[in-house]
Amino acid sequence: MSHNQDKTSQDPIQHREHADRLSNLGDTKPAQINREIGLNLFKDMTLGRRFEDKCAEMYYRGKMFGFVHLYNGQEAISTGVIGAMKRKHDWFCSTYRDHVHALSAGVPAKEVMSELFGKETGCSKGRGGSMHLFSKEHHLLGGYAFIGEGIPVALGAAFSSKYKREALKENSDSVTAAFFGDGTCNIGQFYECLNMAQLWKLPIIFVVENNKWAIGMAHDRATSETEIWRKASAFGMPGEEVDGMDVLAVRGAAQRALERARAGEGPTLIECLTYRFRGHSLADPDELRSEKEKEFWAKRDPIKKLKNDLTNSGLITDEELKSIEKEIDQEVNNAVEFALNAPEPDPSELTKYIWAEN
């Protein structure tokens, strides 16, 4: 158990700012990594950031339509959790802010970009768009436009894993990660699914990406208990809060949760304290958040922190990291070129992929 897990919700409710909470996280244990893992973490986070920056460019150039919600600033969570899991073995459920989750799960950048362009080569065949990325191959169970929709789906995937192992006697130890924001923690699905997951000891990780803002609603104005990880104790479930701007801290928390889940010990609620660097969506002028707040969080950029950790430890040189950045930029540019030249969905197949087919 971490320092945070030893606390109980019997403590007086305090509306503490993220900054205060980060400075009092206690003795949370970051993940230990080697050179190979460090390179992979940096590549994944950089791909997520550069991909989202390119999405903004394409949106403002009129190449991308609808609502587009970017993940800038939160990359340590996607990389930290999904990077600690097993690709094409474990399962993932996202939100409407799903591009980077898909990339971390292994969906090729050209397929994600194609989907955002509404092309047939997209991971959802151009039918889903920005908020509805799906890939059976990569075990991505979808992005969801309405908050909380993905949590029951993730619960079902976790139940399936447990059922295969205990009822069908299969060698099944897959774990499901459900990602959602702080605003989702005030609705029924959240509490109902936590209750069922703990009751049945399901192999699932509930990952709260607490970026302080639910569209334009400040977190401390929307909930009576702002420390979401504490809500796990009401169900007898382990809960942990981590620095969501530190990929090694997130990875460490994910590894602990995965170990419990694979051992049959049930779910974990992880609250990641983070911040999105852009507005709620690209249509949001982002006038509600103060410049002082934005400046504070910009100094905690998770990619810059990882860079410093890797170079200061001697695992990787700054020149190597710059070379990786160039490779990622080329990958993203290739994804755009591929998407621009990809075919539109065939109108004759308008009703395809709606119903289950043999």
Residue, then its C-alpha position, 0 to 999 in steps of 0.5 A: m500500500s502506498h502512503n496515499q492508500d493508508k489514508t481514509s475518507q474519514d478525514p475532514i473534507q478539504h478542497r485543496e488545489h492540485a498544486d497543494r496536493l502534488s506537494n503532499l503526495g507522500d512516498t509514492k514509488p515511481a517505476q524503475i526503468n532501463r534505457e529501452i523502456g525510457l526510449n519507448l516512453f519518450k517516443d510514445m509521449t512525443l508521438g501523442r503531443r506532436f500528433e495532437d499539435k498536427c490535429a490542431e493545425m489540420y482543424y484550423r486549416g479546415k481539413m478536420f471537422g466536428f468537435v476535436h478534443l486534444y490531450n496535450g499535457q496529459e500524455a504521462i497518463s496514457t503512456g504511463v498506464i497503457g505502456a505498463m500493460k500488455r498490447k493486444h492482450d489487455w483492454f482499454c476504454s477511452t473517452y472523447r479525448d481518445h486520440v492518444h489512448a489509441l496511439s499508446a494502444g498501438v493503433p498506427a498514427k495513419e489509421v487514427m489520422s485517417e479516422l479524423f479525416g473521415k476516411e475509409t482507412g481509419c480505424s473505425k472505417g471513417r464512421g466514428g471520427s475524433m470521439h469514436l476511435f475503435s480497434k478490435e485488433h489493438h483491444l481499444l474498446g472505443g472512445y465515447a462522446f458522452i461521459g461515463e459511457g465507456i466505464p460499463v463497457a470496460l467493466g464487461a471486458a473485465f468480467s469477461s476475463k474473470y469468467k473465462r478464467e474461473a468458469l471456462k478454466e481458460n488461461s485468462d489474466s487480461v486486465t482492462a483500463a477505463f479512462f475518464g475525467d473528473g467530471t465523470c466521477n459525479i455520475g451514476q455509472f462511476y459509482e455503480c461500476l466501482n461497486m460491482a467491480q469490487l463486489w466481483k473482484l474484477p481485473i480492472i483499473f479505473v483511471v481518473e484523468n483529473n485535469k481540474w476542469a469539466i469543460g468550463m466547470a472547475h472541479d472544486r465547484a462540482t463535487s463535495e469531495t475533491e480528492i476522487w481517489r478517496k471514494a474508492s474506500a467506500f467500496g473497500m477498494p484500493g485508491e491512489e493519487v499520483d502526479g499525472m504529469d510524471v510518467l514514472a509515477v503513473r507507471g509505478a501506480a499502474q504496475r501496482a494495480l496490474e499486479r493486484a488485478r492479475a493476482g485476482e485481488g480486484p480493481t484499483l482507482i487511480e487518480c492522476l492529477t494533471y492539466r490539459f494545455r489547450g481548451h476543452s475542444l478546439a472550438d473552445p476559446d479557453e477564456l475561463r482559466s487564468e493565465k497564472e494557472k496555465e503558466f504554473w502547469a506549463k512549467r510541469d510539462p510531462i515530456k520536459k520532465l521525462k527528458n530531464d529524468l532520462t538525460n540526468s540519469g545518463l540513460i539517454t543523451d539529448e542528441e538521441l532525444k532530438s533525433i527521436e523527435k525528428e522521426i516522430d515529426q516525419e511519422v506524423n507528417n506521413a500520417v497526414e499525407f496518407a489520410l489526405n490521399a485515402p479514399e472516402p467511404d463508399p456510399s453504397e456501404l452506408t449501413k455497413y458496420i451498424w449491425a453485427e455481421n458474420 
